[in-house]
Amino acid sequence: MVVTGARGPRLHICALIPPTKEAGLTSRISIRLFARITVCLALVTLACKSEAKKLVEVRACSAITMDAPGAANCLVLQYKWKKREALAYAQPFQFEQDSIAQFKADSGWRADAVRHSKEVRQCAADPSGDMTGCLLGFGWAEPRARATEDSTWLTNGSKHRQEIASCAHRRDMQAGACLQLYYKWSPARAIAVDDSIRRAQMRR
């Protein structure tokens, strides 16, 4: 390469050194590697932002719906999600929220165990015979109230069988009416006994 200067033309020293193949190859590899790393980092960043945004949307829909299908439907309508993807995100999120809520409820319940035991004893002796209704009056959740009544009922199974035997032999009233009048059974359980006796008589 000829360079013109104040002292006349002269050769540039770099022109005398041709680039090697190794130098060119290393340069191309470095550029490609750098490009790939840059693209990967960009994709990771976008993916993280996408997941964070999805979580925000799932939370928003879960807060205004009652269950996972409702939240999924909200995601489809409000945020244009695909139905399958919406369910795939909404179901585990709802399960997690339900588990947290149940854990908090159980913790609070155990803290008030003495009071609840007193309520159980009081409702077991309630004249109406409706233990579940009595427990609901104390603010119990219906599934827990029904489960407690069933558990208490099974515990006293031997006594209830004697009551059924006593009422089944009466001729002046049906067994169900007898159980309600004399033993304070709930109407639902008493009617179930009448139905059972009637079916047994039909099979004879």
N, C-alpha and C positions, 0 to 999 in steps of 0.2 A: 504494500500500500504506500503510495507516494504522498507525502505531506509537504505543502508549500509553506515556507516560513521566511523570516527576514533574511536568512543566509542562503536561500535557494531551496530547491527540492531536496527531500531526504526520505528515506524509508522508515516507516513506523515499525518498531521492534515486534509488535504483536502480530503483524502480518507474516512474520517469519516463522511463527509457531502455529501450525495447523491444529484444530481441535481434535482430540482423540475420540474414538468410538465409545470408550468406557465413560468418559465425562458426559457425553450426550445421553447415553443410556441411563446413567445415574440420575441425571437431571430429569429425564422423562418419568422415571419410576417415582422420584420424589414428588413430582407434581401430581401424578395420578394418586399416590398414597394420600397426599394432603387433601386432594379433592374428595376421595372416598371418606376420609375421617370427617371432613367438614359436612358432607351429606348425611352421614350417620348421626352426627351430633344434632343436626337440624331435625332429622326424623324423630330422634328420641325426645327432643324438646317439644315438638309438635304433638307427639303421642301423649306426653305427660299433660300438656295443656288440654288435650282432647279428653283424657280420662277425668281430669279435674272438673272440666265443664260438664261432662256427663253426670258426675256425682252431684254437682249442684242442681242439675235438672231433676235427677232422681229424687233428691231430698225435697225439692219444691213440690213435686207431684205426690210424693208420699205424705206430705204434710196436709194435703187437701183431699185425700182419698182414704177409704176405709181398709183396703186390702191390696195385695200385689196386682191382681188383674185390673183393679181401678187405677192404680198408679201407672201400669203399663199403657192403659188406654189414654191416660193423660199425656204420657210421653209421646204417643203417636199423634194425638190431636194438637198438642201445644208446641211440641218441639220437632215434629216430623220424623220421629224415630221409626225404624222398621219394627213390625209387631214382634217378631221373634227376638230381636235384640232387646227390645223394651222389657219383655218378660224375663229374659236372661239376667237383666240387671235388677229389675224390680223385685223378683222373688227372693234372692238372697238378702237384699237390703231390708225387705220387710221382715224376713225371718230374724235378722240381726236385731232390728228394732223391737220386735216382739219379745225376743230373749232378754234384752236389756230391761224392758218394761216389766216382764215377769220376775226378773231377779230383784228389781226394786220393790215390787209388790210383795214378794215373799219375805224380803228383809224386813219391810215394815210390818208384815203380818206376824212374824216371829217376835218382833219387839213388843207387840200387844197381845202375846199369847195368853196371859192371865185373864185379860178382859174377854177375849174370845171364848175361853173355856167357860167362863161364867155365862156368857150368852148362849152357848150350846146347852148347858144345864137348864137354863131358864126356858128355852124354846122347846126342849124335849118334854117339859112338863106343861106346855101351853095347852089350855083347855080346847082350843080349836083343833088340835091334832095336826095342824099344818106347820111343821117345823121349818120347812123351806121359806114359807111366807113370813114366819116370825123372824128368821135370820135376815131376810131381805129388809125387814123393818129396822134392823141394826146397821144397815148399809153394806151387807155382804154382797159380793158378786154372785149372780144366780148359779153359775156352774159350781162354785165352791159350796154354796148353801145346799144345793141338791146332793152333791157328793157327801157332805156331812150328814144329811138326813139318811141317805142310803147306808152309810157306814154305821150310824147309830141303830138303824133298823136291823141290820144284819147281826149286830152285837146282841140284840134282844130277841133273836130268832126263836129260841125255845119258848119264851113267854108268849110270843105272837101265835105260835102254833096251838098253844093251849087255849088262847082266846078264840081262835077260829073253831076249834073243836067244841067249845062251849056254845058258841053262837049257831053253829051248824045244826045243832039238835033242837033248836027252838022252833016251835010251830006257829007262834003268834006274830013273828016278823022275819024278814029275810036276814040272812047272816050279815050282809053289808050294813044294814040299818042298825043291827045289834052292835056291831063293832064300832060304829060311829057313836052310838048313844052311850054305851057302857065302858068302852075302852078308848074312846077319843081318837079313833083312826081317822086319817084324812079321807075325804070323799073318794079320791082317785084310788087309793089302796082298797077301800071297802068295796067299791064297784068292781075292781079287778077280782076280788074274792067271789062276789056274786057271779061274775061271768065264768070263773073257773068251776064253781059248783054246778052251774047250769050246763056247761059243756060235758062235765062228768056224768050228769044225769041223762043226757042225750045219748051217750055212748052205751048205756046199759041196755 
